[in-house]
Each structure stands twice: as C-alpha cells, then as structure tokens.
Amino acid sequence: MPLWPRALAYMLAVGGIHYVAIPLLLTSGEPRMRFRGRGSFVLGTGLVASGAALALAAAYALVTRGQGTPFPLDPTRHLVVDGPYRYVRNPQAVAAMLIVGGEVLAVRSRRLWLLLPLTVLYLEGLAAPLERREMVARFGQPYLA
C-alpha cells in the first residue's frame, strides 16, 4: 500500500480515538453537549483547525521527505529536519496539544479538562522517551543535533 493511504489511515484511527472517542467517553455522563460562548468557541475551533493543519503538514514532511508515516511501526527511512520539523522536534505532539486545548475551550465540560493532563502524560511520559530512544538508535548524532 502506498505511503499516503497508510499515513492517513493511521492519523484518522489515532485522531478518531484521541479527539473523538475519548472526549465522548469523558463527557458521556454529562447532560447533552454544549458549546461555550462565541469567543471561546471561535478560539477553540481555531486551535483545533491549527492543530489539524500542523499535523497534516508534519505528516506531509514525514511521507515526502522521510519516506515513512507518523505510525511508529511504519517509521521514516530518513531523518526529517525541514518543514515543521525545522522549528520543533515533534510537531505531531504540538498539534495534539493544540487540538485538545481547542476542544476544551470550545466544549463546555468539566470532565473534558481531564484530556489535557492525559495527553501530556501520554506524550511526555510514554511516547517521548520511547521515540527519543528509537530516533537516537536509528539516526544518532544527526538526530541529537
């Protein structure tokens, strides 16, 4: 299967779980979903859109320059240091925080706030150490630089 369909399938599966299924689970016991005021909703929606755009730009760089996907079991063959990766080591993590932050701002739910620390715990406590070890093993000094 070509890279783009694999990359998009992964992003839709993970995004569907993290940005749709988990928020629905967290808010399932609350009364019907309500949005915050206009300003918070607009800001939240803008953050979600910015995060999605950043995730797509990062995926584009991984597919076109790295010859791989964002999926850890289908990694890049080359170290990617341009596009969004020129400015930040893990733009996918930044995108995740933008999307989750946007959801929290847009939707009126106390439980949804739990998604912020859960996302940070996942990104910094699990994903980042594993990814760093794997990237150092694969790319060594160029990655560290």
PAZAPA-4460 file (N, C-alpha, C; in steps of 0.05 Angstrom, whole numbers, plus 32768, in hexadecimal, padded with zeros to 4 digits):
% residues 145
    n_x    n_y    n_z   ca_x   ca_y   ca_z    c_x    c_y    c_z   seq   type   mol
   8011   7FE8   8000   8000   8000   8000   8012   8019   8000     1      M     A
   800C   802D   7FF0   801C   8045   7FEF   801C   8053   800A     2      P     A
   8030   8065   800E   8034   8073   8027   801C   8084   8030     3      L     A
   8011   8094   801E   7FFC   80A7   8026   7FE4   809A   8031     4      W     A
   7FD9   8085   8024   7FC2   8078   8031   7FC8   806C   804C     5      P     A
   7FE0   8061   8050   7FE8   8056   806A   7FEA   806D   807F     6      R     A
   7FF6   8083   8077   7FF9   809A   8089   7FDE   80A5   8091     7      A     A
   7FCC   80A9   807E   7FB2   80B4   8083   7FA1   80A0   8094     8      L     A
   7FA3   8086   808F   7F94   8073   809E   7F9D   8074   80BB     9      A     A
   7FB7   8075   80C0   7FC1   8077   80DB   7FB8   8090   80E9    10      Y     A
   7FBA   80A7   80DB   7FB2   80C0   80E7   7F94   80C0   80ED    11      M     A
   7F83   80B5   80DC   7F66   80B4   80E1   7F60   80A1   80F8    12      L     A
   7F6E   808B   80F9   7F68   8078   810F   7F70   8084   812A    13      A     A
   7F89   808E   812C   7F92   8099   8145   7F83   80B3   814C    14      V     A
   7F7F   80C4   8138   7F6F   80DC   813D   7F53   80D6   8145    15      G     A
   7F47   80C2   8138   7F2B   80BB   813F   7F29   80B2   815C    16      G     A
   7F3D   80A3   8165   7F3D   8099   8180   7F42   80B0   8194    17      I     A
   7F58   80BF   818F   7F60   80D4   81A2   7F4F   80ED   81A2    18      H     A
   7F46   80F5   818A   7F37   810E   8189   7F19   810C   8187    19      Y     A
   7F0F   80F3   8183   7EF2   80EF   8181   7EE9   80DA   8196    20      V     A
   7EF3   80C2   8195   7EEA   80AD   81A7   7EEF   80B3   81C5    21      A     A
   7F07   80BB   81CC   7F0D   80C0   81E8   7EFE   80D9   81F2    22      I     A
   7EFC   80EF   81E3   7EEB   8105   81EC   7ECE   80FD   81F0    23      P     A
   7EC3   80EC   81DD   7EA8   80E3   81E1   7EA5   80D2   81F9    24      L     A
   7EB8   80C1   81FF   7EB8   80B0   8217   7EB9   80C1   8230    25      L     A
   7ECB   80D5   8230   7ECD   80E7   8247   7EB4   80F6   824D    26      L     A
   7EA6   80FE   8238   7E8E   810F   823B   7E74   80FF   823B    27      T     A
   7E76   80E5   823A   7E5D   80D4   8237   7E4A   80D7   824D    28      S     A
   7E52   80DB   8266   7E40   80DE   827C   7E35   80FA   8280    29      G     A
   7E3E   810C   8271   7E35   8128   8274   7E1B   812C   8263    30      E     A
   7E0D   8141   826A   7DF5   8148   8259   7DFF   814D   823C    31      P     A
   7DEE   8150   822A   7DF5   8154   820E   7E0D   8167   820A    32      R     A
   7E1C   8162   81F5   7E34   8172   81F0   7E2B   818F   81EA    33      M     A
   7E39   81A1   81F7   7E34   81BE   81F2   7E4F   81CB   81EC    34      R     A
   7E4E   81E0   81DC   7E66   81EF   81D5   7E67   8207   81E7    35      F     A
   7E7F   8211   81EB   7E83   8229   81FB   7E7A   8241   81EB    36      R     A
   7E7F   8259   81F6   7E77   8272   81E9   7E85   8275   81CE    37      G     A
   7E7C   8287   81BF   7E86   828B   81A4   7EA4   828F   81A2    38      R     A
   7EAF   82A0   81B4   7ECC   82A4   81B3   7EDC   828B   81B9    39      G     A
   7ED5   827C   81CD   7EE3   8263   81D4   7EDF   824F   81BE    40      S     A
   7EC7   824E   81B3   7EC2   823B   819D   7ED3   8241   8185    41      F     A
   7ED4   825B   817D   7EE4   8263   8166   7F02   825D   816B    42      V     A
   7F0C   8265   8183   7F28   8260   8189   7F2E   8242   818A    43      L     A
   7F1C   8232   8196   7F20   8215   8197   7F20   8208   817C    44      G     A
   7F0D   8211   816B   7F0C   8206   8150   7F25   820E   8140    45      T     A
   7F2E   8226   8144   7F47   822E   8137   7F5F   821D   8140    46      G     A
   7F60   8217   815A   7F76   8206   8164   7F74   81EA   8158    47      L     A
   7F5C   81DF   8157   7F58   81C4   814B   7F61   81C5   812E    48      V     A
   7F58   81D9   811F   7F60   81DB   8102   7F7E   81DE   80FF    49      A     A
   7F8A   81EF   8110   7FA7   81F3   810F   7FB6   81D9   8115    50      S     A
   7FAD   81CA   8129   7FB9   81B1   8130   7FB7   819D   811A    51      G     A
   7F9F   819B   810D   7F9B   8189   80F7   7FAD   8190   80DF    52      A     A
   7FAF   81AA   80DA   7FC0   81B3   80C4   7FDE   81AC   80CA    53      A     A
   7FE6   81B0   80E2   8002   81A9   80EA   8007   818B   80E8    54      L     A
   7FF4   817B   80F1   7FF6   815E   80EF   7FF9   8155   80D2    55      A     A
   7FE8   8161   80C0   7FEA   815A   80A4   8004   8163   8098    56      L     A
   800E   817B   809F   8028   8185   8094   803F   8173   809E    57      A     A
   803D   816A   80B7   8052   8158   80C1   8051   813D   80B3    58      A     A
   8038   8133   80AF   8035   8119   80A1   8040   811B   8085    59      A     A
   803A   8132   8078   8044   8136   805D   8062   8135   805C    60      Y     A
   806F   8141   806F   808C   8141   8071   8097   8124   8075    61      A     A
   8089   8116   8087   8092   80FA   808D   808F   80E8   8074    62      L     A
   8079   80EC   8066   8074   80DB   804E   8087   80E3   8037    63      V     A
   8088   80FD   8031   8097   8105   8019   80B5   8106   801D    64      T     A
   80BE   810F   8034   80DB   8111   8039   80E6   80F9   8048    65      R     A
   80D7   80EF   805B   80E0   80D9   806B   80DB   80BD   8060    66      G     A
   80C9   80BC   804C   80C1   80A3   803F   80B6   808F   8054    67      Q     A
   80A5   8099   8066   8098   8089   807A   807E   8096   8082    68      G     A
   8073   808E   8099   805A   8099   80A2   805D   80A1   80C0    69      T     A
   8048   80AE   80CB   8049   80B4   80E8   8046   809B   80F9    70      P     A
   803E   8085   80EE   8039   806C   80FD   8054   8060   8106    71      F     A
   8058   805B   8120   8072   8051   8129   807A   8036   811D    72      P     A
   8067   8026   8114   806E   800D   8108   8073   800F   80EA    73      L     A
   8071   8027   80E0   8076   802D   80C3   8086   8047   80C2    74      D     A
   809E   8047   80CF   80AC   8061   80D2   80BA   806B   80B9    75      P     A
   80C4   8083   80BB   80D2   808F   80A5   80ED   8080   80A0    76      T     A
   80F6   8082   8087   8110   8076   8080   8126   808B   8082    77      R     A
   811E   80A4   8081   8132   80BA   8082   812A   80CE   8099    78      H     A
   813D   80DA   80A5   8138   80EE   80BA   812C   8107   80AD    79      L     A
   8116   8111   80B7   8109   8129   80AC   8110   8140   80BE    80      V     A
   811C   8155   80B1   8125   816D   80C0   811B   8186   80B3    81      V     A
   8108   8184   80A1   80FD   819C   8095   80DF   819C   8097    82      D     A
   80D1   81AF   808B   80B4   81B2   8090   80B0   81B9   80AD    83      G     A
   809B   81AF   80BA   8097   81B5   80D6   80AD   81AB   80E8    84      P     A
   80BB   8196   80DF   80D1   818B   80EF   80EA   819D   80F0    85      Y     A
   80EA   81B2   80E0   80FF   81C6   80E1   80FD   81D6   80FA    86      R     A
   80E5   81D9   8105   80E0   81EB   811B   80DC   81DC   8136    87      Y     A
   80D2   81C4   8135   80CC   81B5   814D   80D2   8197   8148    88      V     A
   80DB   8189   815D   80E3   816D   815A   80CB   815B   8154    89      R     A
   80B4   8161   8160   809D   8150   815D   8084   8161   8158    90      N     A
   8080   8169   813F   8068   817A   8139   804E   816A   813D    91      P     A
   804F   8150   813B   8036   8140   8140   802D   8143   815D    92      Q     A
   8040   8145   8170   8038   8149   818C   802D   8165   8190    93      A     A
   8039   8179   8183   802E   8194   8185   8012   8195   8179    94      V     A
   800E   8187   8162   7FF4   8186   8156   7FE0   817A   8168    95      A     A
   7FE7   8164   8176   7FD5   8157   8189   7FCC   816A   819F    96      A     A
   7FDF   8179   81AA   7FD9   818C   81BF   7FC7   81A2   81B5    97      M     A
   7FCB   81AC   819D   7FBA   81C0   8191   7F9D   81B6   818E    98      L     A
   7F9B   819E   8184   7F80   8192   817F   7F72   818E   819A    99      I     A
   7F7F   8182   81AD   7F73   817D   81C7   7F6C   8197   81D5   100      V     A
   7F7E   81AA   81D4   7F79   81C4   81E0   7F61   81D2   81D3   101      G     A
   7F5F   81CF   81B9   7F48   81DB   81AB   7F2E   81CD   81B2   102      G     A
   7F2E   81B3   81B5   7F16   81A5   81BD   7F0D   81AE   81D9   103      E     A
   7F20   81B1   81EB   7F1A   81B9   8207   7F0E   81D5   8207   104      V     A
   7F19   81E7   81F6   7F0F   8202   81F5   7EF3   8204   81E8   105      L     A
   7EEE   81F3   81D4   7ED5   81F5   81C5   7EBE   81E8   81D3   106      A     A
   7EC3   81D2   81E1   7EAD   81C2   81EC   7EAB   81C7   820A   107      V     A
   7E93   81CB   8213   7E8E   81D0   8230   7E8C   81B5   823E   108      R     A
   7EA2   81AD   824B   7EA3   8194   8259   7EBA   8194   826D   109      S     A
   7EB3   818F   8286   7EC9   818D   829A   7ED9   8174   8296   110      R     A
   7ECD   815E   828F   7EDB   8145   828B   7EEF   8146   8274   111      R     A
   7EE8   8155   8260   7EF9   8157   8248   7F15   8162   824F   112      L     A
   7F16   8172   8264   7F30   817D   826D   7F43   8167   8274   113      W     A
   7F39   814F   827B   7F4B   8138   8281   7F5C   8130   8269   114      L     A
   7F52   8137   8251   7F60   812F   8238   7F7B   813E   8236   115      L     A
   7F7D   8156   8242   7F97   8164   8240   7FAD   8156   8250   116      L     A
   7FA9   814F   8269   7FBF   8141   8277   7FC3   8125   826C   117      P     A
   7FAE   8118   8263   7FB1   80FD   8257   7FC2   80FF   823E   118      L     A
   7FBE   8113   822E   7FCE   8117   8216   7FEB   811D   821C   119      T     A
   7FF0   812E   8230   800C   8134   8238   8019   811B   8243   120      V     A
   800B   810C   8254   8016   80F3   825F   801E   80E0   8249   121      L     A
   800C   80DD   8236   8012   80CB   821F   802A   80D4   820F   122      Y     A
   8029   80EE   8207   803F   80F9   81F6   805A   80F9   8204   123      L     A
   805A   8103   821D   8074   8106   822B   807C   80EE   823B   124      E     A
   8069   80DF   8245   8070   80C9   8256   8074   80AF   8247   125      G     A
   8067   80AB   8230   8069   8092   8221   8076   8097   8206   126      L     A
   8069   80A7   81F5   8072   80AA   81DA   808E   80B6   81D7   127      A     A
   8093   80CC   81E5   80AC   80DB   81E1   80C4   80CA   81E8   128      A     A
   80C5   80BC   81FF   80DD   80AC   8206   80E1   8095   81F2   129      P     A
   80CB   8088   81EA   80CE   8072   81D6   80D8   807D   81BB   130      L     A
   80CC   8093   81B3   80D3   809E   8199   80F0   80A8   8199   131      E     A
   80F9   80B5   81AF   8114   80BF   81B0   8128   80A8   81AF   132      R     A
   8123   8093   81BE   8135   807B   81BD   8137   8070   81A1   133      R     A
   8120   806D   8194   811F   8061   8179   812D   8074   8165   134      E     A
   8128   808E   8167   8134   80A0   8154   8153   80A2   8157   135      M     A
   815C   80A1   8170   8179   80A1   8175   8186   8088   816A   136      V     A
   8178   8071   816E   8183   8058   8163   8183   8058   8145   137      A     A
   816F   8064   8138   816E   8063   811B   817F   8079   810D   138      R     A
   8180   8091   8119   818C   80A8   810B   81A4   80B4   811A   139      F     A
   81A8   80AC   8133   81C0   80B4   8142   81C3   80D2   8145   140      G     A
   81DC   80DB   8140   81E4   80F7   8143   81D3   810B   8133   141      Q     A
   81CD   8104   8119   81BC   8118   810B   81A1   811D   8119   142      P     A
   8195   8109   8125   817D   810E   8134   8182   811F   814C   143      Y     A
   8197   8119   815B   819D   8128   8173   81A4   8145   816D   144      L     A
   81B0   814A   8156   81B6   8166   814E   819D   8175   8148   145      A     A
***
